[in-house]
Amino acid sequence: MDQLADEGYLKRLDGRYALSESGLHEGALEFAASFDELTRPTHGECSADCWCHNSPEEAAACATERADAEHAAHEH
Ligand SMILES: [Zn+2]
C-alpha cells in the first residue's frame, strides 16, 4: 500500500487509504476497458448488418453460433 501511495495512486486520509485523483483515473480507464470488452459484439464477428438482427430467434442462433465458434477456437 505504501508503494501505491508513493506512486500517487493512493493517499492517506484520516489514517485510511483513499484513491487519489490519478488512482481514480486509472480505475476509470480499467473499468472502461473491461466494460468495452463486455459490451462489444463477440470479438467483432457479428456486425451491425448481420442477418441475425432480423429476429430474436436469429439473434439467439447467431449468438449460439459465435459461442460455439469461440469455444472451438479455445480448445487445445
Ligand atoms: Zn449476428
N, CA, C, O and the ligand as a Tripos MOL2 file, in Angstrom:
@<TRIPOS>MOLECULE
protein
  305   303    77     0     0
PROTEIN
NO_CHARGES

@<TRIPOS>ATOM
      1 N           0.8250   -1.2090    0.0000 N.3       1 MET1
      2 CA          0.0000    0.0000    0.0000 C.3       1 MET1
      3 C           0.8550    1.2530    0.0000 C.2       1 MET1
      4 O           0.5520    2.2330   -0.6800 O.2       1 MET1
      5 N           1.9310    1.2010    0.7770 N.am      2 ASP2
      6 CA          2.8030    2.3690    0.8170 C.3       2 ASP2
      7 C           3.3800    2.6760   -0.5530 C.2       2 ASP2
      8 O           3.5420    3.8330   -0.9410 O.2       2 ASP2
      9 N           3.6880    1.5930   -1.2830 N.am      3 GLN3
     10 CA          4.2680    1.8200   -2.6060 C.3       3 GLN3
     11 C           3.2540    2.4870   -3.5220 C.2       3 GLN3
     12 O           3.5880    3.4030   -4.2740 O.2       3 GLN3
     13 N           2.0030    2.0150   -3.4520 N.am      4 LEU4
     14 CA          0.9570    2.6410   -4.2550 C.3       4 LEU4
     15 C           0.8010    4.1090   -3.8860 C.2       4 LEU4
     16 O           0.6030    4.9720   -4.7410 O.2       4 LEU4
     17 N           0.8960    4.3620   -2.5890 N.am      5 ALA5
     18 CA          0.7890    5.7440   -2.1360 C.3       5 ALA5
     19 C           1.9360    6.5690   -2.7120 C.2       5 ALA5
     20 O           1.7530    7.7060   -3.1460 O.2       5 ALA5
     21 N           3.1360    5.9580   -2.7030 N.am      6 ASP6
     22 CA          4.2960    6.6510   -3.2520 C.3       6 ASP6
     23 C           4.1020    6.9620   -4.7300 C.2       6 ASP6
     24 O           4.5520    7.9930   -5.2290 O.2       6 ASP6
     25 N           3.4200    6.0440   -5.4210 N.am      7 GLU7
     26 CA          3.2340    6.2450   -6.8550 C.3       7 GLU7
     27 C           2.0990    7.2160   -7.1570 C.2       7 GLU7
     28 O           1.8530    7.5630   -8.3120 O.2       7 GLU7
     29 N           1.4200    7.6450   -6.1170 N.am      8 GLY8
     30 CA          0.4170    8.6780   -6.3040 C.3       8 GLY8
     31 C          -0.9780    8.1530   -6.5720 C.2       8 GLY8
     32 O          -1.8940    8.9270   -6.8470 O.2       8 GLY8
     33 N          -1.1480    6.8180   -6.4940 N.am      9 TYR9
     34 CA         -2.4780    6.2790   -6.7340 C.3       9 TYR9
     35 C          -3.3440    6.3100   -5.4760 C.2       9 TYR9
     36 O          -4.5720    6.3860   -5.5340 O.2       9 TYR9
     37 N          -2.6510    6.2480   -4.3370 N.am     10 LEU10
     38 CA         -3.3920    6.2730   -3.0810 C.3      10 LEU10
     39 C          -2.9040    7.4260   -2.2270 C.2      10 LEU10
     40 O          -1.7480    7.8390   -2.3230 O.2      10 LEU10
     41 N          -3.7690    7.9290   -1.4120 N.am     11 LYS11
     42 CA         -3.3410    8.9180   -0.4420 C.3      11 LYS11
     43 C          -3.9600    8.5520    0.8890 C.2      11 LYS11
     44 O          -5.0010    7.8990    0.9570 O.2      11 LYS11
     45 N          -3.3040    8.9820    1.9330 N.am     12 ARG12
     46 CA         -3.8110    8.6850    3.2660 C.3      12 ARG12
     47 C          -4.7860    9.7630    3.6840 C.2      12 ARG12
     48 O          -4.4950   10.9570    3.6120 O.2      12 ARG12
     49 N          -5.9430    9.3180    4.1190 N.am     13 LEU13
     50 CA         -6.9440   10.2380    4.6190 C.3      13 LEU13
     51 C          -7.3720    9.7650    5.9900 C.2      13 LEU13
     52 O          -7.9510    8.6870    6.1230 O.2      13 LEU13
     53 N          -7.0960   10.5520    7.0060 N.am     14 ASP14
     54 CA         -7.5150   10.1970    8.3600 C.3      14 ASP14
     55 C          -7.0890    8.7800    8.7210 C.2      14 ASP14
     56 O          -7.8500    8.0280    9.3310 O.2      14 ASP14
     57 N          -5.8730    8.4250    8.3410 N.am     15 GLY15
     58 CA         -5.3640    7.1110    8.6840 C.3      15 GLY15
     59 C          -5.8320    6.0040    7.7650 C.2      15 GLY15
     60 O          -5.3950    4.8630    7.9110 O.2      15 GLY15
     61 N          -6.7210    6.3140    6.8070 N.am     16 ARG16
     62 CA         -7.1560    5.3090    5.8470 C.3      16 ARG16
     63 C          -6.5690    5.6410    4.4810 C.2      16 ARG16
     64 O          -6.1340    6.7640    4.2240 O.2      16 ARG16
     65 N          -6.5710    4.6550    3.6330 N.am     17 TYR17
     66 CA         -6.1220    4.9040    2.2770 C.3      17 TYR17
     67 C          -7.3190    5.2740    1.4130 C.2      17 TYR17
     68 O          -8.4140    4.7370    1.5810 O.2      17 TYR17
     69 N          -7.1020    6.1700    0.5160 N.am     18 ALA18
     70 CA         -8.1460    6.5290   -0.4360 C.3      18 ALA18
     71 C          -7.5010    6.6570   -1.8030 C.2      18 ALA18
     72 O          -6.3280    7.0110   -1.9260 O.2      18 ALA18
     73 N          -8.2750    6.3690   -2.8100 N.am     19 LEU19
     74 CA         -7.7460    6.5540   -4.1550 C.3      19 LEU19
     75 C          -7.5380    8.0400   -4.4020 C.2      19 LEU19
     76 O          -8.4250    8.8560   -4.1500 O.2      19 LEU19
     77 N          -6.3820    8.3690   -4.8860 N.am     20 SER20
     78 CA         -6.1470    9.7540   -5.2690 C.3      20 SER20
     79 C          -6.8260   10.0000   -6.6090 C.2      20 SER20
     80 O          -7.3900    9.0820   -7.2070 O.2      20 SER20
     81 N          -6.7710   11.2140   -7.0660 N.am     21 GLU21
     82 CA         -7.3990   11.5150   -8.3550 C.3      21 GLU21
     83 C          -6.7750   10.7140   -9.4820 C.2      21 GLU21
     84 O          -7.4750   10.2510  -10.3830 O.2      21 GLU21
     85 N          -5.4460   10.5500   -9.4340 N.am     22 SER22
     86 CA         -4.8110    9.7830  -10.5030 C.3      22 SER22
     87 C          -5.1770    8.3130  -10.3790 C.2      22 SER22
     88 O          -5.3150    7.6220  -11.3880 O.2      22 SER22
     89 N          -5.3370    7.8220   -9.1370 N.am     23 GLY23
     90 CA         -5.7630    6.4490   -8.9230 C.3      23 GLY23
     91 C          -7.1680    6.2330   -9.4530 C.2      23 GLY23
     92 O          -7.4480    5.2180  -10.0910 O.2      23 GLY23
     93 N          -8.0430    7.1760   -9.1920 N.am     24 LEU24
     94 CA         -9.4070    7.0930   -9.6950 C.3      24 LEU24
     95 C          -9.4090    7.0970  -11.2180 C.2      24 LEU24
     96 O         -10.1880    6.3900  -11.8570 O.2      24 LEU24
     97 N          -8.5210    7.9080  -11.7830 N.am     25 HIS25
     98 CA         -8.4370    7.9890  -13.2320 C.3      25 HIS25
     99 C          -8.0230    6.6400  -13.8070 C.2      25 HIS25
    100 O          -8.6180    6.1620  -14.7730 O.2      25 HIS25
    101 N          -6.9960    6.0240  -13.2090 N.am     26 GLU26
    102 CA         -6.5560    4.7050  -13.6510 C.3      26 GLU26
    103 C          -7.6990    3.6980  -13.5430 C.2      26 GLU26
    104 O          -7.9390    2.9150  -14.4630 O.2      26 GLU26
    105 N          -8.4030    3.7280  -12.4080 N.am     27 GLY27
    106 CA         -9.5180    2.8060  -12.2010 C.3      27 GLY27
    107 C         -10.6050    3.0080  -13.2360 C.2      27 GLY27
    108 O         -11.1920    2.0440  -13.7290 O.2      27 GLY27
    109 N         -10.8710    4.2590  -13.5640 N.am     28 ALA28
    110 CA        -11.9010    4.5530  -14.5440 C.3      28 ALA28
    111 C         -11.5080    4.0020  -15.9050 C.2      28 ALA28
    112 O         -12.3450    3.4710  -16.6350 O.2      28 ALA28
    113 N         -10.2280    4.1320  -16.2440 N.am     29 LEU29
    114 CA         -9.7620    3.6170  -17.5230 C.3      29 LEU29
    115 C          -9.9030    2.1040  -17.5740 C.2      29 LEU29
    116 O         -10.3410    1.5430  -18.5790 O.2      29 LEU29
    117 N          -9.5250    1.4460  -16.4710 N.am     30 GLU30
    118 CA         -9.6390   -0.0100  -16.4360 C.3      30 GLU30
    119 C         -11.0890   -0.4370  -16.5210 C.2      30 GLU30
    120 O         -11.4250   -1.4040  -17.2050 O.2      30 GLU30
    121 N         -11.9450    0.2910  -15.8200 N.am     31 PHE31
    122 CA        -13.3700   -0.0250  -15.8700 C.3      31 PHE31
    123 C         -13.8830    0.1490  -17.2950 C.2      31 PHE31
    124 O         -14.6220   -0.6960  -17.8010 O.2      31 PHE31
    125 N         -13.4960    1.2340  -17.9350 N.am     32 ALA32
    126 CA        -13.9550    1.4980  -19.2950 C.3      32 ALA32
    127 C         -13.4940    0.3850  -20.2310 C.2      32 ALA32
    128 O         -14.2440   -0.0410  -21.1090 O.2      32 ALA32
    129 N         -12.2630   -0.0850  -20.0430 N.am     33 ALA33
    130 CA        -11.7270   -1.1330  -20.9070 C.3      33 ALA33
    131 C         -12.5060   -2.4280  -20.7230 C.2      33 ALA33
    132 O         -12.8640   -3.0860  -21.7010 O.2      33 ALA33
    133 N         -12.7700   -2.7970  -19.4650 N.am     34 SER34
    134 CA        -13.4790   -4.0530  -19.2450 C.3      34 SER34
    135 C         -14.9360   -3.9190  -19.6700 C.2      34 SER34
    136 O         -15.5330   -4.8800  -20.1540 O.2      34 SER34
    137 N         -15.4990   -2.7550  -19.4940 N.am     35 PHE35
    138 CA        -16.8750   -2.5340  -19.9150 C.3      35 PHE35
    139 C         -16.9700   -2.6590  -21.4300 C.2      35 PHE35
    140 O         -17.9130   -3.2490  -21.9570 O.2      35 PHE35
    141 N         -15.9980   -2.1060  -22.1120 N.am     36 ASP36
    142 CA        -15.9530   -2.1890  -23.5670 C.3      36 ASP36
    143 C         -15.8710   -3.6490  -23.9910 C.2      36 ASP36
    144 O         -16.5200   -4.0680  -24.9490 O.2      36 ASP36
    145 N         -15.0660   -4.4150  -23.2640 N.am     37 GLU37
    146 CA        -14.9050   -5.8410  -23.5450 C.3      37 GLU37
    147 C         -16.2350   -6.5750  -23.3960 C.2      37 GLU37
    148 O         -16.5860   -7.4410  -24.1990 O.2      37 GLU37
    149 N         -16.9600   -6.2040  -22.3490 N.am     38 LEU38
    150 CA        -18.2260   -6.8890  -22.0590 C.3      38 LEU38
    151 C         -19.3070   -6.5690  -23.0780 C.2      38 LEU38
    152 O         -20.1180   -7.4290  -23.4220 O.2      38 LEU38
    153 N         -19.3170   -5.3430  -23.5550 N.am     39 THR39
    154 CA        -20.4190   -4.9080  -24.3950 C.3      39 THR39
    155 C         -20.1220   -5.0440  -25.8800 C.2      39 THR39
    156 O         -21.0130   -4.8950  -26.7160 O.2      39 THR39
    157 N         -18.8750   -5.3260  -26.2020 N.am     40 ARG40
    158 CA        -18.5010   -5.4690  -27.6070 C.3      40 ARG40
    159 C         -19.2160   -6.6910  -28.1870 C.2      40 ARG40
    160 O         -19.3160   -7.7200  -27.5180 O.2      40 ARG40
    161 N         -19.7150   -6.5900  -29.4270 N.am     41 PRO41
    162 CA        -20.2340   -7.8040  -30.0660 C.3      41 PRO41
    163 C         -19.1070   -8.8430  -30.0970 C.2      41 PRO41
    164 O         -17.9490   -8.4890  -30.3170 O.2      41 PRO41
    165 N         -19.4320  -10.0970  -29.8820 N.am     42 THR42
    166 CA        -18.4100  -11.1120  -29.6700 C.3      42 THR42
    167 C         -17.2700  -11.0130  -30.6640 C.2      42 THR42
    168 O         -17.3790  -11.4510  -31.8090 O.2      42 THR42
    169 N         -16.1880  -10.4340  -30.2080 N.am     43 HIS43
    170 CA        -14.9550  -10.3310  -30.9780 C.3      43 HIS43
    171 C         -15.1960   -9.8000  -32.3910 C.2      43 HIS43
    172 O         -14.4790  -10.1450  -33.3310 O.2      43 HIS43
    173 N         -16.2140   -8.9590  -32.5200 N.am     44 GLY44
    174 CA        -16.4420   -8.2800  -33.7910 C.3      44 GLY44
    175 C         -16.9190   -9.1680  -34.9160 C.2      44 GLY44
    176 O         -16.9720   -8.7360  -36.0680 O.2      44 GLY44
    177 N         -17.2740  -10.4330  -34.5960 N.am     45 GLU45
    178 CA        -17.6970  -11.3280  -35.6680 C.3      45 GLU45
    179 C         -19.0950  -10.9930  -36.1560 C.2      45 GLU45
    180 O         -19.4590  -11.2790  -37.2970 O.2      45 GLU45
    181 N         -19.8690  -10.3830  -35.2740 N.am     46 CYS46
    182 CA        -21.2400  -10.0500  -35.6240 C.3      46 CYS46
    183 C         -21.3040   -8.5500  -35.8810 C.2      46 CYS46
    184 O         -21.0340   -7.7480  -34.9870 O.2      46 CYS46
    185 N         -21.6600   -8.1810  -37.0970 N.am     47 SER47
    186 CA        -21.6580   -6.7660  -37.4420 C.3      47 SER47
    187 C         -23.0670   -6.1900  -37.3630 C.2      47 SER47
    188 O         -24.0450   -6.9140  -37.1780 O.2      47 SER47
    189 N         -23.1450   -4.8810  -37.5070 N.am     48 ALA48
    190 CA        -24.4200   -4.1860  -37.3470 C.3      48 ALA48
    191 C         -25.4370   -4.6400  -38.3910 C.2      48 ALA48
    192 O         -26.6440   -4.5810  -38.1580 O.2      48 ALA48
    193 N         -24.9410   -5.0950  -39.5490 N.am     49 ASP49
    194 CA        -25.8800   -5.5330  -40.5810 C.3      49 ASP49
    195 C         -25.9350   -7.0580  -40.6920 C.2      49 ASP49
    196 O         -26.3020   -7.6040  -41.7320 O.2      49 ASP49
    197 N         -25.5650   -7.7290  -39.6070 N.am     50 CYS50
    198 CA        -25.6050   -9.1940  -39.5760 C.3      50 CYS50
    199 C         -27.0380   -9.6810  -39.7700 C.2      50 CYS50
    200 O         -27.9900   -9.0270  -39.3450 O.2      50 CYS50
    201 N         -27.1750  -10.8290  -40.4110 N.am     51 TRP51
    202 CA        -28.5010  -11.4060  -40.6540 C.3      51 TRP51
    203 C         -29.2990  -11.6290  -39.3780 C.2      51 TRP51
    204 O         -30.5290  -11.6790  -39.4020 O.2      51 TRP51
    205 N         -28.5760  -11.7670  -38.2450 N.am     52 CYS52
    206 CA        -29.2480  -12.1570  -37.0150 C.3      52 CYS52
    207 C         -30.1100  -11.0430  -36.4420 C.2      52 CYS52
    208 O         -30.8750  -11.2780  -35.5070 O.2      52 CYS52
    209 N         -30.0010   -9.8290  -36.9860 N.am     53 HIS53
    210 CA        -30.7840   -8.7330  -36.4200 C.3      53 HIS53
    211 C         -32.2270   -8.7370  -36.9150 C.2      53 HIS53
    212 O         -33.0160   -7.8700  -36.5410 O.2      53 HIS53
    213 N         -32.5700   -9.7040  -37.7480 N.am     54 ASN54
    214 CA        -33.9320   -9.7600  -38.2900 C.3      54 ASN54
    215 C         -34.9500  -10.1890  -37.2440 C.2      54 ASN54
    216 O         -36.0940   -9.7330  -37.2690 O.2      54 ASN54
    217 N         -34.5500  -11.0540  -36.3300 N.am     55 SER55
    218 CA        -35.4980  -11.5260  -35.3190 C.3      55 SER55
    219 C         -34.7440  -12.0020  -34.0870 C.2      55 SER55
    220 O         -33.5600  -12.3340  -34.1640 O.2      55 SER55
    221 N         -35.4290  -12.0360  -32.9560 N.am     56 PRO56
    222 CA        -34.7830  -12.5260  -31.7210 C.3      56 PRO56
    223 C         -34.2940  -13.9640  -31.8850 C.2      56 PRO56
    224 O         -33.2460  -14.3290  -31.3510 O.2      56 PRO56
    225 N         -35.0530  -14.7840  -32.6250 N.am     57 GLU57
    226 CA        -34.6630  -16.1800  -32.8110 C.3      57 GLU57
    227 C         -33.3370  -16.2540  -33.5600 C.2      57 GLU57
    228 O         -32.4480  -17.0220  -33.1940 O.2      57 GLU57
    229 N         -33.2140  -15.4500  -34.6100 N.am     58 GLU58
    230 CA        -31.9850  -15.4670  -35.3950 C.3      58 GLU58
    231 C         -30.8250  -14.8810  -34.6040 C.2      58 GLU58
    232 O         -29.6810  -15.3120  -34.7440 O.2      58 GLU58
    233 N         -31.1360  -13.8900  -33.7690 N.am     59 ALA59
    234 CA        -30.0960  -13.3140  -32.9040 C.3      59 ALA59
    235 C         -29.5640  -14.3760  -31.9560 C.2      59 ALA59
    236 O         -28.3580  -14.4700  -31.7260 O.2      59 ALA59
    237 N         -30.4800  -15.1830  -31.4010 N.am     60 ALA60
    238 CA        -30.0790  -16.2490  -30.4810 C.3      60 ALA60
    239 C         -29.2490  -17.2890  -31.2330 C.2      60 ALA60
    240 O         -28.2480  -17.7870  -30.7170 O.2      60 ALA60
    241 N         -29.6740  -17.6110  -32.4530 N.am     61 ALA61
    242 CA        -28.9520  -18.5950  -33.2560 C.3      61 ALA61
    243 C         -27.5470  -18.0890  -33.5690 C.2      61 ALA61
    244 O         -26.5740  -18.8420  -33.5110 O.2      61 ALA61
    245 N         -27.4570  -16.8110  -33.9000 N.am     62 CYS62
    246 CA        -26.1560  -16.2120  -34.2160 C.3      62 CYS62
    247 C         -25.2630  -16.2290  -32.9860 C.2      62 CYS62
    248 O         -24.0840  -16.5720  -33.0740 O.2      62 CYS62
    249 N         -25.8220  -15.8590  -31.8390 N.am     63 ALA63
    250 CA        -25.0440  -15.8380  -30.5970 C.3      63 ALA63
    251 C         -24.5340  -17.2350  -30.2760 C.2      63 ALA63
    252 O         -23.3870  -17.4040  -29.8630 O.2      63 ALA63
    253 N         -25.3930  -18.2380  -30.4680 N.am     64 THR64
    254 CA        -25.0070  -19.6260  -30.2150 C.3      64 THR64
    255 C         -23.8900  -20.0340  -31.1620 C.2      64 THR64
    256 O         -22.9120  -20.6660  -30.7630 O.2      64 THR64
    257 N         -24.0570  -19.6600  -32.4240 N.am     65 GLU65
    258 CA        -23.0620  -19.9840  -33.4300 C.3      65 GLU65
    259 C         -21.7080  -19.3840  -33.0580 C.2      65 GLU65
    260 O         -20.6730  -20.0480  -33.1310 O.2      65 GLU65
    261 N         -21.7410  -18.1190  -32.6600 N.am     66 ARG66
    262 CA        -20.4970  -17.4320  -32.3060 C.3      66 ARG66
    263 C         -19.8940  -18.0200  -31.0400 C.2      66 ARG66
    264 O         -18.6730  -18.1240  -30.9170 O.2      66 ARG66
    265 N         -20.7550  -18.4070  -30.0920 N.am     67 ALA67
    266 CA        -20.2610  -19.0220  -28.8580 C.3      67 ALA67
    267 C         -19.5970  -20.3520  -29.1810 C.2      67 ALA67
    268 O         -18.5410  -20.6770  -28.6380 O.2      67 ALA67
    269 N         -20.2310  -21.1270  -30.0790 N.am     68 ASP68
    270 CA        -19.6620  -22.4190  -30.4810 C.3      68 ASP68
    271 C         -18.3180  -22.2080  -31.1560 C.2      68 ASP68
    272 O         -17.3580  -22.9260  -30.8750 O.2      68 ASP68
    273 N         -18.2460  -21.2340  -32.0370 N.am     69 ALA69
    274 CA        -17.0100  -20.9590  -32.7610 C.3      69 ALA69
    275 C         -15.9160  -20.5530  -31.7920 C.2      69 ALA69
    276 O         -14.7640  -20.9650  -31.9270 O.2      69 ALA69
    277 N         -16.2930  -19.7350  -30.8070 N.am     70 GLU70
    278 CA        -15.3180  -19.2860  -29.8350 C.3      70 GLU70
    279 C         -14.8470  -20.4600  -28.9770 C.2      70 GLU70
    280 O         -13.6650  -20.5800  -28.6530 O.2      70 GLU70
    281 N         -15.7990  -21.3220  -28.6180 N.am     71 HIS71
    282 CA        -15.4730  -22.4910  -27.8100 C.3      71 HIS71
    283 C         -14.4860  -23.3740  -28.5720 C.2      71 HIS71
    284 O         -13.4910  -23.8350  -28.0120 O.2      71 HIS71
    285 N         -14.7710  -23.6020  -29.8420 N.am     72 ALA72
    286 CA        -13.9160  -24.4500  -30.6750 C.3      72 ALA72
    287 C         -12.5200  -23.8260  -30.7740 C.2      72 ALA72
    288 O         -11.5100  -24.5290  -30.7330 O.2      72 ALA72
    289 N         -12.4800  -22.5090  -30.9040 N.am     73 ALA73
    290 CA        -11.2020  -21.8210  -31.0640 C.3      73 ALA73
    291 C         -10.3440  -21.9350  -29.8170 C.2      73 ALA73
    292 O          -9.1190  -21.8350  -29.8810 O.2      73 ALA73
    293 N         -11.0040  -22.1470  -28.6690 N.am     74 HIS74
    294 CA        -10.2480  -22.2000  -27.4290 C.3      74 HIS74
    295 C          -9.8750  -23.6190  -27.0240 C.2      74 HIS74
    296 O          -9.1820  -23.8230  -26.0270 O.2      74 HIS74
    297 N         -10.3370  -24.6090  -27.8040 N.am     75 GLU75
    298 CA         -9.9530  -25.9910  -27.4890 C.3      75 GLU75
    299 C          -8.5290  -26.2340  -27.9230 C.2      75 GLU75
    300 O          -8.0720  -25.7120  -28.9400 O.2      75 GLU75
    301 N          -7.8390  -27.0280  -27.1450 N.am     76 HIS76
    302 CA         -6.4290  -27.2910  -27.4600 C.3      76 HIS76
    303 C          -6.2430  -28.6820  -28.0110 C.2      76 HIS76
    304 O          -5.1200  -29.0740  -28.3300 O.2      76 HIS76
    305 ZN        -25.1780  -11.8820  -35.8650 Zn       77 ZN77
@<TRIPOS>BOND
     1     1     2 1
     2     2     3 1
     3     3     4 2
     4     3     5 am
     5     5     6 1
     6     6     7 1
     7     7     8 2
     8     7     9 am
     9     9    10 1
    10    10    11 1
    11    11    12 2
    12    11    13 am
    13    13    14 1
    14    14    15 1
    15    15    16 2
    16    15    17 am
    17    17    18 1
    18    18    19 1
    19    19    20 2
    20    19    21 am
    21    21    22 1
    22    22    23 1
    23    23    24 2
    24    23    25 am
    25    25    26 1
    26    26    27 1
    27    27    28 2
    28    27    29 am
    29    29    30 1
    30    30    31 1
    31    31    32 2
    32    31    33 am
    33    33    34 1
    34    34    35 1
    35    35    36 2
    36    35    37 am
    37    37    38 1
    38    38    39 1
    39    39    40 2
    40    39    41 am
    41    41    42 1
    42    42    43 1
    43    43    44 2
    44    43    45 am
    45    45    46 1
    46    46    47 1
    47    47    48 2
    48    47    49 am
    49    49    50 1
    50    50    51 1
    51    51    52 2
    52    51    53 am
    53    53    54 1
    54    54    55 1
    55    55    56 2
    56    55    57 am
    57    57    58 1
    58    58    59 1
    59    59    60 2
    60    59    61 am
    61    61    62 1
    62    62    63 1
    63    63    64 2
    64    63    65 am
    65    65    66 1
    66    66    67 1
    67    67    68 2
    68    67    69 am
    69    69    70 1
    70    70    71 1
    71    71    72 2
    72    71    73 am
    73    73    74 1
    74    74    75 1
    75    75    76 2
    76    75    77 am
    77    77    78 1
    78    78    79 1
    79    79    80 2
    80    79    81 am
    81    81    82 1
    82    82    83 1
    83    83    84 2
    84    83    85 am
    85    85    86 1
    86    86    87 1
    87    87    88 2
    88    87    89 am
    89    89    90 1
    90    90    91 1
    91    91    92 2
    92    91    93 am
    93    93    94 1
    94    94    95 1
    95    95    96 2
    96    95    97 am
    97    97    98 1
    98    98    99 1
    99    99   100 2
   100    99   101 am
   101   101   102 1
   102   102   103 1
   103   103   104 2
   104   103   105 am
   105   105   106 1
   106   106   107 1
   107   107   108 2
   108   107   109 am
   109   109   110 1
   110   110   111 1
   111   111   112 2
   112   111   113 am
   113   113   114 1
   114   114   115 1
   115   115   116 2
   116   115   117 am
   117   117   118 1
   118   118   119 1
   119   119   120 2
   120   119   121 am
   121   121   122 1
   122   122   123 1
   123   123   124 2
   124   123   125 am
   125   125   126 1
   126   126   127 1
   127   127   128 2
   128   127   129 am
   129   129   130 1
   130   130   131 1
   131   131   132 2
   132   131   133 am
   133   133   134 1
   134   134   135 1
   135   135   136 2
   136   135   137 am
   137   137   138 1
   138   138   139 1
   139   139   140 2
   140   139   141 am
   141   141   142 1
   142   142   143 1
   143   143   144 2
   144   143   145 am
   145   145   146 1
   146   146   147 1
   147   147   148 2
   148   147   149 am
   149   149   150 1
   150   150   151 1
   151   151   152 2
   152   151   153 am
   153   153   154 1
   154   154   155 1
   155   155   156 2
   156   155   157 am
   157   157   158 1
   158   158   159 1
   159   159   160 2
   160   159   161 am
   161   161   162 1
   162   162   163 1
   163   163   164 2
   164   163   165 am
   165   165   166 1
   166   166   167 1
   167   167   168 2
   168   167   169 am
   169   169   170 1
   170   170   171 1
   171   171   172 2
   172   171   173 am
   173   173   174 1
   174   174   175 1
   175   175   176 2
   176   175   177 am
   177   177   178 1
   178   178   179 1
   179   179   180 2
   180   179   181 am
   181   181   182 1
   182   182   183 1
   183   183   184 2
   184   183   185 am
   185   185   186 1
   186   186   187 1
   187   187   188 2
   188   187   189 am
   189   189   190 1
   190   190   191 1
   191   191   192 2
   192   191   193 am
   193   193   194 1
   194   194   195 1
   195   195   196 2
   196   195   197 am
   197   197   198 1
   198   198   199 1
   199   199   200 2
   200   199   201 am
   201   201   202 1
   202   202   203 1
   203   203   204 2
   204   203   205 am
   205   205   206 1
   206   206   207 1
   207   207   208 2
   208   207   209 am
   209   209   210 1
   210   210   211 1
   211   211   212 2
   212   211   213 am
   213   213   214 1
   214   214   215 1
   215   215   216 2
   216   215   217 am
   217   217   218 1
   218   218   219 1
   219   219   220 2
   220   219   221 am
   221   221   222 1
   222   222   223 1
   223   223   224 2
   224   223   225 am
   225   225   226 1
   226   226   227 1
   227   227   228 2
   228   227   229 am
   229   229   230 1
   230   230   231 1
   231   231   232 2
   232   231   233 am
   233   233   234 1
   234   234   235 1
   235   235   236 2
   236   235   237 am
   237   237   238 1
   238   238   239 1
   239   239   240 2
   240   239   241 am
   241   241   242 1
   242   242   243 1
   243   243   244 2
   244   243   245 am
   245   245   246 1
   246   246   247 1
   247   247   248 2
   248   247   249 am
   249   249   250 1
   250   250   251 1
   251   251   252 2
   252   251   253 am
   253   253   254 1
   254   254   255 1
   255   255   256 2
   256   255   257 am
   257   257   258 1
   258   258   259 1
   259   259   260 2
   260   259   261 am
   261   261   262 1
   262   262   263 1
   263   263   264 2
   264   263   265 am
   265   265   266 1
   266   266   267 1
   267   267   268 2
   268   267   269 am
   269   269   270 1
   270   270   271 1
   271   271   272 2
   272   271   273 am
   273   273   274 1
   274   274   275 1
   275   275   276 2
   276   275   277 am
   277   277   278 1
   278   278   279 1
   279   279   280 2
   280   279   281 am
   281   281   282 1
   282   282   283 1
   283   283   284 2
   284   283   285 am
   285   285   286 1
   286   286   287 1
   287   287   288 2
   288   287   289 am
   289   289   290 1
   290   290   291 1
   291   291   292 2
   292   291   293 am
   293   293   294 1
   294   294   295 1
   295   295   296 2
   296   295   297 am
   297   297   298 1
   298   298   299 1
   299   299   300 2
   300   299   301 am
   301   301   302 1
   302   302   303 1
   303   303   304 2
@<TRIPOS>SUBSTRUCTURE
     1 MET1         2 RESIDUE 1 A MET
     2 ASP2         6 RESIDUE 1 A ASP
     3 GLN3        10 RESIDUE 1 A GLN
     4 LEU4        14 RESIDUE 1 A LEU
     5 ALA5        18 RESIDUE 1 A ALA
     6 ASP6        22 RESIDUE 1 A ASP
     7 GLU7        26 RESIDUE 1 A GLU
     8 GLY8        30 RESIDUE 1 A GLY
     9 TYR9        34 RESIDUE 1 A TYR
    10 LEU10       38 RESIDUE 1 A LEU
    11 LYS11       42 RESIDUE 1 A LYS
    12 ARG12       46 RESIDUE 1 A ARG
    13 LEU13       50 RESIDUE 1 A LEU
    14 ASP14       54 RESIDUE 1 A ASP
    15 GLY15       58 RESIDUE 1 A GLY
    16 ARG16       62 RESIDUE 1 A ARG
    17 TYR17       66 RESIDUE 1 A TYR
    18 ALA18       70 RESIDUE 1 A ALA
    19 LEU19       74 RESIDUE 1 A LEU
    20 SER20       78 RESIDUE 1 A SER
    21 GLU21       82 RESIDUE 1 A GLU
    22 SER22       86 RESIDUE 1 A SER
    23 GLY23       90 RESIDUE 1 A GLY
    24 LEU24       94 RESIDUE 1 A LEU
    25 HIS25       98 RESIDUE 1 A HIS
    26 GLU26      102 RESIDUE 1 A GLU
    27 GLY27      106 RESIDUE 1 A GLY
    28 ALA28      110 RESIDUE 1 A ALA
    29 LEU29      114 RESIDUE 1 A LEU
    30 GLU30      118 RESIDUE 1 A GLU
    31 PHE31      122 RESIDUE 1 A PHE
    32 ALA32      126 RESIDUE 1 A ALA
    33 ALA33      130 RESIDUE 1 A ALA
    34 SER34      134 RESIDUE 1 A SER
    35 PHE35      138 RESIDUE 1 A PHE
    36 ASP36      142 RESIDUE 1 A ASP
    37 GLU37      146 RESIDUE 1 A GLU
    38 LEU38      150 RESIDUE 1 A LEU
    39 THR39      154 RESIDUE 1 A THR
    40 ARG40      158 RESIDUE 1 A ARG
    41 PRO41      162 RESIDUE 1 A PRO
    42 THR42      166 RESIDUE 1 A THR
    43 HIS43      170 RESIDUE 1 A HIS
    44 GLY44      174 RESIDUE 1 A GLY
    45 GLU45      178 RESIDUE 1 A GLU
    46 CYS46      182 RESIDUE 1 A CYS
    47 SER47      186 RESIDUE 1 A SER
    48 ALA48      190 RESIDUE 1 A ALA
    49 ASP49      194 RESIDUE 1 A ASP
    50 CYS50      198 RESIDUE 1 A CYS
    51 TRP51      202 RESIDUE 1 A TRP
    52 CYS52      206 RESIDUE 1 A CYS
    53 HIS53      210 RESIDUE 1 A HIS
    54 ASN54      214 RESIDUE 1 A ASN
    55 SER55      218 RESIDUE 1 A SER
    56 PRO56      222 RESIDUE 1 A PRO
    57 GLU57      226 RESIDUE 1 A GLU
    58 GLU58      230 RESIDUE 1 A GLU
    59 ALA59      234 RESIDUE 1 A ALA
    60 ALA60      238 RESIDUE 1 A ALA
    61 ALA61      242 RESIDUE 1 A ALA
    62 CYS62      246 RESIDUE 1 A CYS
    63 ALA63      250 RESIDUE 1 A ALA
    64 THR64      254 RESIDUE 1 A THR
    65 GLU65      258 RESIDUE 1 A GLU
    66 ARG66      262 RESIDUE 1 A ARG
    67 ALA67      266 RESIDUE 1 A ALA
    68 ASP68      270 RESIDUE 1 A ASP
    69 ALA69      274 RESIDUE 1 A ALA
    70 GLU70      278 RESIDUE 1 A GLU
    71 HIS71      282 RESIDUE 1 A HIS
    72 ALA72      286 RESIDUE 1 A ALA
    73 ALA73      290 RESIDUE 1 A ALA
    74 HIS74      294 RESIDUE 1 A HIS
    75 GLU75      298 RESIDUE 1 A GLU
    76 HIS76      302 RESIDUE 1 A HIS
    77 ZN77       305 GROUP 0 **** ****
